[in-house]
Amino acid sequence: MGPPDLPDPEDPDGPLTPCKVSEAEYMSVEWPPAPGAPAHAPSIQFLLKITDRTVNLSRETVEFKTMPVENTIHPRQLNFDPPLQQYGKDGAKGFRHYWEMLDYVFGLPDPNAFPQIPVQGGDREGILRFIEMCRRLAGFSVINDDTTLSVGTDPGTDNWHVRVFDPPTDESFLGASAAFRQLHNDGETASFINAHNALFKVMKTLPEEQQVVNREAVPQWRAARGKLMNHTIQTLTALKAGNATLEGPIQFPKCGGWSMRRSSRSIE
């Protein structure tokens, strides 16, 4: 039958070549579910942009410095101060970090520019409850603490690790989860949907010229929330920064006749 065919160096799944190593701009990292994890448990996946590389010929190694693709958009100029930032702690750095991503993905209008409209009765009570819970949640340590995630290899080994530093306590996390459920679950008085429906109900009673202004702003916020219910803001930011869609793969730059493709699922 003759000798086996050698791997095609241009094949994305083939061996690494000097061209691939020197020209690659991105790498994806994935950990399968841990042993004993529930069936259909998701893997841990990252899409990283290579910012520097060091080749050690004597050891036959390449060392990469990377950053998450979603972080490549920072810093970003905002046209308004992040909402509820004044209710945060220690300068509320996280508010601006996440609002730069929200602005990049959705381009939401300044909520302070939303016109005042009269809301009465039970509808007013629900909206006030929604506002109160948002302000309370903005001060929770889960949002304000400086929790960091470290991904890398242990020195001198090929063992990869994912480590979380300064995570929130179980008590604070459970408290924040309970508060968030009141904003998220449709049946709650303080839910986003209740506040949204109350605004639309009142808007129908306004003059036509006022309805036009409100009809442009409110659906934008609902559409943004709908997307965030299915994907994290990090995933949506990385998709846009990588010029990809959830249905289509990411196309990375070619190296000679070679191109590297990865499914957009690799950045979930």
C-alpha positions in Angstrom: 0.0 0.0 0.0 3.0 2.3 0.3 4.0 4.7 3.0 1.2 6.7 4.7 0.5 10.2 3.5 2.2 12.9 5.6 -0.1 15.4 7.3 -0.9 18.4 5.2 0.9 21.4 6.8 -1.8 23.7 5.5 -4.5 21.8 7.3 -5.9 23.7 10.3 -5.9 20.4 12.2 -2.4 19.4 11.0 0.9 20.0 12.8 2.0 23.4 13.9 4.4 25.1 11.5 6.6 28.1 11.9 4.2 30.0 9.7 1.2 29.2 11.9 3.1 30.0 15.1 4.4 33.4 13.8 1.3 34.6 12.1 -1.5 33.4 14.4 -3.4 36.2 16.1 -5.8 34.1 18.3 -5.9 30.9 20.2 -8.8 29.0 21.7 -8.6 27.1 25.0 -11.1 24.5 26.1 -11.4 22.3 29.2 -13.8 19.3 29.0 -16.2 18.8 31.9 -14.6 17.5 35.1 -14.9 13.8 35.9 -18.2 13.2 37.6 -19.9 16.3 36.1 -23.6 16.0 35.2 -24.5 14.8 31.8 -24.3 17.5 29.1 -22.3 19.8 31.4 -20.7 22.5 29.4 -16.9 22.8 28.9 -14.9 25.8 29.9 -13.9 27.7 26.8 -12.0 30.9 26.1 -11.0 32.8 23.0 -7.8 34.7 23.4 -5.9 37.3 21.4 -2.2 36.8 21.3 -0.4 39.9 22.4 3.2 38.6 22.5 5.1 35.4 21.8 8.6 34.1 22.8 10.2 31.2 20.9 12.8 29.2 22.8 14.7 27.1 20.2 16.8 25.2 22.7 13.8 24.0 24.7 11.5 23.8 21.6 8.8 25.8 23.3 6.7 28.9 22.5 5.4 31.1 25.3 2.4 33.2 24.6 1.0 36.2 26.3 -2.7 36.6 25.7 -5.8 38.6 26.7 -9.5 37.6 26.3 -10.9 38.9 23.0 -13.7 40.7 24.8 -11.2 42.8 26.7 -9.6 44.2 23.5 -12.4 46.8 23.3 -11.2 48.6 26.5 -10.9 51.5 27.2 -14.0 52.8 25.4 -15.4 56.3 25.5 -19.0 56.4 26.9 -21.5 59.2 26.1 -23.0 59.0 29.6 -22.0 57.8 33.1 -23.0 54.2 33.8 -26.4 54.0 35.4 -26.5 53.2 39.2 -22.7 53.7 39.5 -23.3 56.0 42.4 -24.8 53.2 44.4 -21.7 51.0 44.0 -18.6 50.8 46.2 -14.9 51.6 45.9 -15.4 53.7 42.8 -17.6 51.1 41.2 -14.9 50.2 38.6 -16.9 47.2 37.4 -19.8 49.4 36.3 -17.7 51.2 33.7 -16.0 47.9 32.6 -19.3 46.2 31.8 -21.0 49.3 30.4 -18.2 49.7 27.9 -19.1 46.2 26.6 -22.8 47.0 26.7 -22.3 50.2 24.8 -20.1 48.3 22.3 -22.6 45.6 21.6 -26.0 47.4 21.9 -25.4 51.2 21.8 -28.1 51.7 24.3 -29.5 55.3 24.8 -28.8 57.3 27.9 -31.5 56.3 30.4 -31.3 59.8 32.0 -32.6 61.2 28.7 -35.8 59.1 28.9 -38.8 61.6 29.1 -40.9 61.8 32.3 -44.3 60.2 31.9 -47.1 59.9 34.5 -47.6 56.4 36.0 -50.3 55.7 38.5 -51.7 53.0 40.8 -50.3 49.5 40.8 -48.1 50.1 37.7 -46.3 52.9 39.6 -45.7 50.6 42.6 -44.2 47.9 40.4 -41.8 50.4 38.6 -40.7 51.9 42.0 -40.1 48.4 43.3 -38.0 47.6 40.2 -35.9 50.8 40.7 -35.4 50.0 44.4 -34.2 46.5 43.8 -31.8 47.7 41.0 -30.3 50.3 43.4 -29.9 47.7 46.2 -28.3 45.1 43.9 -25.8 47.8 42.6 -24.3 47.9 46.1 -23.9 44.2 46.6 -20.4 42.9 47.0 -20.9 40.3 44.2 -20.9 43.2 41.8 -18.4 45.4 43.5 -15.7 43.0 44.8 -12.5 42.7 42.7 -12.8 39.0 41.8 -10.2 37.8 39.2 -9.8 34.7 37.0 -6.4 33.3 36.3 -5.7 30.8 33.4 -2.3 29.3 32.7 0.1 26.5 33.2 2.0 25.6 36.3 5.7 26.4 36.0 7.7 23.7 34.4 4.7 21.6 33.6 2.0 21.2 31.0 -0.8 21.2 33.5 -3.3 23.9 32.8 -5.3 25.5 35.6 -8.2 27.9 36.1 -8.1 29.7 39.4 -10.5 32.3 40.9 -9.1 34.8 43.4 -11.2 36.6 46.0 -14.5 35.1 45.0 -17.7 36.2 46.8 -18.8 34.3 49.8 -21.7 31.8 49.5 -23.8 34.1 51.7 -23.3 37.1 49.5 -23.7 35.1 46.3 -27.0 33.6 47.5 -28.3 37.0 48.6 -27.5 38.6 45.3 -29.1 35.6 43.5 -32.3 36.1 45.5 -32.4 39.9 44.7 -31.7 39.2 41.0 -34.5 36.7 40.7 -36.9 39.5 41.7 -35.7 41.5 38.7 -35.5 38.6 36.3 -38.6 36.4 37.0 -41.7 37.5 35.1 -44.0 36.8 38.0 -42.2 39.1 40.5 -43.6 42.6 41.2 -40.1 44.1 40.7 -39.5 42.3 37.4 -38.1 43.9 34.3 -41.1 42.7 32.3 -43.6 44.3 34.7 -41.8 47.6 34.5 -41.6 47.3 30.7 -45.3 46.5 30.3 -46.3 49.4 32.7 -44.4 51.9 30.5 -46.0 50.6 27.3 -49.4 50.8 28.9 -49.0 54.5 29.8 -47.3 55.3 26.5 -50.4 54.4 24.6 -52.3 57.2 26.4 -49.7 59.9 25.4 -49.8 62.2 22.3 -48.4 60.6 19.2 -45.3 62.7 19.1 -44.4 61.5 22.6 -45.2 57.9 21.8 -42.6 58.0 18.9 -39.8 59.0 21.3 -40.6 56.3 23.8 -41.2 53.5 21.3 -37.7 53.9 20.1 -36.0 53.6 23.5 -38.0 51.0 25.4 -37.8 48.2 22.8 -34.0 48.7 22.6 -33.6 47.8 26.3 -36.0 44.8 26.0 -34.1 43.5 22.9 -30.7 43.8 24.8 -32.1 42.0 27.8 -33.4 39.2 25.5 -30.0 38.6 24.1 -28.4 38.7 27.5 -30.8 36.0 28.7 -29.2 33.6 26.2 -25.5 34.7 26.1 -23.2 36.5 28.5 -22.0 40.0 27.6 -18.5 38.6 27.3 -19.6 36.2 24.6 -21.6 38.9 22.7 -18.6 41.3 22.9 -16.1 38.6 21.6 -18.5 37.7 18.8 -18.6 41.3 17.6 -14.9 42.0 18.1 -14.1 38.8 16.2 -16.6 39.7 13.4 -18.5 36.5 13.9 -22.1 35.3 14.5 -23.6 32.6 16.6 -24.5 30.7 13.3 -21.2 31.3 11.4 -17.6 30.4 12.3 -14.8 32.8 13.0 -12.4 33.2 10.1 -8.9 34.0 11.2 -6.2 35.7 8.9 -4.5 33.4 6.4 -0.9 32.4 6.7 0.2 31.8 3.1 -2.5 29.4 1.9 -3.6 28.5 5.4 -6.5 29.7 7.5 -7.7 28.7 10.9 -11.4 28.3 11.7 -13.1 27.8 15.0 -16.7 27.5 15.8 -18.2 30.5 17.5 -19.2 28.1 20.3 -15.6 28.2 21.3 -16.1 31.5 23.0 -19.2 30.6 25.1 
